């Protein structure tokens, strides 16, 4: 049995930014996601997601990993691994 929990994350657990920095690919944009939020995020353990909006715009999300995991444990979810998605990708 797969013990991976796939979670659609509420906006209360992530911070979003739109950037018009032109990246060649979404993969390259995702590698730069932590830099997009540099000096903007509070201390924490963040997972970054990136979505292409058009040729020169990307939506960057910083998901508060520990906050999500704490909430899941509070709600008595049992899992070995959690994967995070947002409503945009679910």
Backbone torsions as a table, in degrees:
resi	resn	phi	psi	omega
1	UNK	NA	134.6	179.4
2	UNK	-76.6	122.9	-179.8
3	UNK	-102.1	25.3	175.3
4	UNK	-87.6	128.4	178.3
5	UNK	-101.1	122.3	177.9
6	UNK	-99.5	122.0	-170.4
7	UNK	-119.0	131.2	169.4
8	UNK	-89.2	119.7	-171.1
9	UNK	-91.1	131.7	175.8
10	UNK	-69.9	149.1	177.1
11	UNK	-56.5	-19.4	178.7
12	UNK	-69.4	-12.7	-179.1
13	UNK	-105.7	3.9	178.4
14	UNK	-141.1	160.0	177.3
15	UNK	-115.9	134.2	-177.0
16	UNK	-115.6	144.9	173.5
17	UNK	-141.2	144.0	173.6
18	UNK	-107.9	134.4	179.6
19	UNK	-127.8	142.6	177.7
20	UNK	-104.1	23.0	175.3
21	UNK	-72.1	123.2	-177.3
22	UNK	-79.0	109.7	175.0
23	UNK	-102.3	149.8	179.6
24	UNK	-69.2	-36.4	-178.2
25	UNK	-140.5	160.9	176.1
26	UNK	-64.9	-34.6	178.6
27	UNK	-60.3	-42.9	178.2
28	UNK	-67.5	-37.6	177.8
29	UNK	-64.1	-41.8	-179.5
30	UNK	-63.1	-36.9	178.2
31	UNK	-62.5	-27.7	-179.1
32	UNK	-93.6	-0.6	-173.9
33	UNK	-55.6	-43.8	-179.0
34	UNK	-60.1	-33.8	178.6
35	UNK	-70.1	-33.0	179.5
36	UNK	-61.9	-33.8	-178.3
37	UNK	-95.8	2.8	-177.0
38	UNK	-54.4	124.0	-179.5
39	UNK	79.2	1.1	-175.9
40	UNK	-107.5	-28.7	-175.2
41	UNK	-92.1	147.1	170.8
42	UNK	-71.8	170.7	175.3
43	UNK	-59.8	140.1	178.0
44	UNK	164.5	179.6	-179.6
45	UNK	-107.0	104.8	-174.4
46	UNK	-111.4	143.7	171.3
47	UNK	-108.3	133.8	-176.7
48	UNK	-106.8	137.2	174.0
49	UNK	-125.1	149.0	-176.7
50	UNK	-136.4	135.2	179.9
51	UNK	-132.8	131.0	178.5
52	UNK	-77.3	127.1	178.3
53	UNK	-94.2	-40.9	175.8
54	UNK	-158.4	-165.5	-175.1
55	UNK	-59.4	-28.7	-176.1
56	UNK	-128.2	8.7	-178.1
57	UNK	-125.4	140.5	177.2
58	UNK	-131.2	147.0	171.5
59	UNK	-100.1	123.4	178.6
60	UNK	-110.7	133.6	178.2
61	UNK	-122.1	135.0	173.5
62	UNK	-113.1	108.2	-176.4
63	UNK	-94.2	127.9	179.3
64	UNK	-76.3	91.4	-173.6
65	UNK	-54.9	-52.1	-175.9
66	UNK	-65.5	-35.4	178.2
67	UNK	-64.4	-40.7	178.2
68	UNK	-66.1	-47.0	-179.7
69	UNK	-61.7	-40.7	178.2
70	UNK	-62.2	-42.2	179.7
71	UNK	-64.9	-41.5	179.0
72	UNK	-63.0	-42.7	178.3
73	UNK	-65.7	-38.8	176.9
74	UNK	-59.9	-33.7	179.7
75	UNK	-89.0	9.5	175.9
76	UNK	65.6	32.1	172.3
77	UNK	-78.2	139.6	178.8
78	UNK	-113.1	127.7	-177.8
79	UNK	-163.6	158.3	174.3
80	UNK	-99.2	-29.0	-177.3
81	UNK	-143.1	144.8	177.1
82	UNK	-125.2	137.1	174.6
83	UNK	-114.2	136.7	-175.4
84	UNK	-108.3	136.1	172.1
85	UNK	-133.9	163.8	175.0
86	UNK	-112.3	172.0	-179.3
87	UNK	-58.5	-28.2	-179.4
88	UNK	-65.2	-27.1	-175.4
89	UNK	-112.1	-6.7	-175.9
90	UNK	-76.1	NA	NA
